[in-house]
Amino acid sequence: MGEFVRVTGTTEVKPGSGIVAEVQGKALAIFNIDGTFYAIDNTCVHRGGPLGEGDVEGSIVTCPWHGWQYDVITGTCLANPAAKVERYEVKIEGADVKVLL
């Protein structure tokens, strides 16, 4: 069974955007969608682009390298639903964003 680990502060991820966070050797993409936080694997399945650096519109992030799009809530690729990135459970404790690893 995993444990919740702090990855960032709530003020570090502005609404409608994402960041990259490195935790326990994992690169995660953390998103703030209308005040709700989501975490997915930072690596695009296409060519390994950094999803946390992509543009966000609604709950969709676009990989900055080649334009692949993912739903940050489910981790599902829009163009190929069989291609998913791992998603992680998130909880907020005070001003901390924690992810279950």
N, C-alpha and C positions, 0 to 999 in steps of 0.2 A: 504494500500500500504506500502511495506517495505522500508527500507533505507539501503544504503551501509554502512557497518561497517568495520573498519580496523581490519584485523585478524593477519597480520604479515608483515614483510618487504620482498621485492623481493630477497634480498641477503640471507635471512634465509632459503630459500628452493632451494637447489642445483638442477640443471638440472637432470632429471631422478630419482627424489626422491620425497618423501612426508614427511609431518610433521603433528602432531596433534595440533590443535588450539582450545582453549576453548573460546567461545564468547557468551555472553548473555545466559548462561546456556546450550549452545549446544556444543557438541564435534564434530568438523569438521576435515576432512582430506583434506589438501591442497597439491596439486601436481604441479610440474613444469615439463611439457613435452615439451622439445625443446624450452623453453622460453615462452610457453603459460601456464597460471595458471588455474587450475581447482579445484573445491571444491565439495566434496560429504560428506554425513554423515559418521562419523568415525566408526560407529558400523556395523559390519558384520551381515547380517540377519540370519546366521547359528547359531552362539553361542555368538555373541557380541564382537568378536575380534576387535582390534584396526587397522583399515585399513591404517591409516596414518603411521603405523610402519611397513607396509608390503613392500616386495620387488617389485620394479617397472621394467617392461620390456615393452618398447614401451609405450602404453597407458593402459596397464593392470597391476593392483596391485593384489598381492596375499596376502590374509589374513595370518598373521603370526601364527595363532592358528591352523587352520585345512586345509589351502590351497585353500579355495574358492577364485575364481578370479573374478574381476570386471573391466569393462572398466571405467576408471575415467572420460571419456568425457560424457558418457551417464548414468552412475550409474548402468548399467545392469550387472547381474551375468552371466558369460559365461556358466556355467553348467545348469542354470535354468533361462532363460530370463524373466520369470514372477517374479522372485525375484530381486527387484531393491532396491538400496539405494537412498535416496533423493540427488539430485544434486542442486547446487546453482550457480546463476549467479555471475561471477567474473569480476571486473574491476581493472585496475592498475592506480593509481594516484601518479605520482612521483615515489617514492620508496616504496609505500604502496600497499599491496594486500588487496582489499576490497571485501566483499561478501554481496550480497543482502539478508537481513533477513526479 
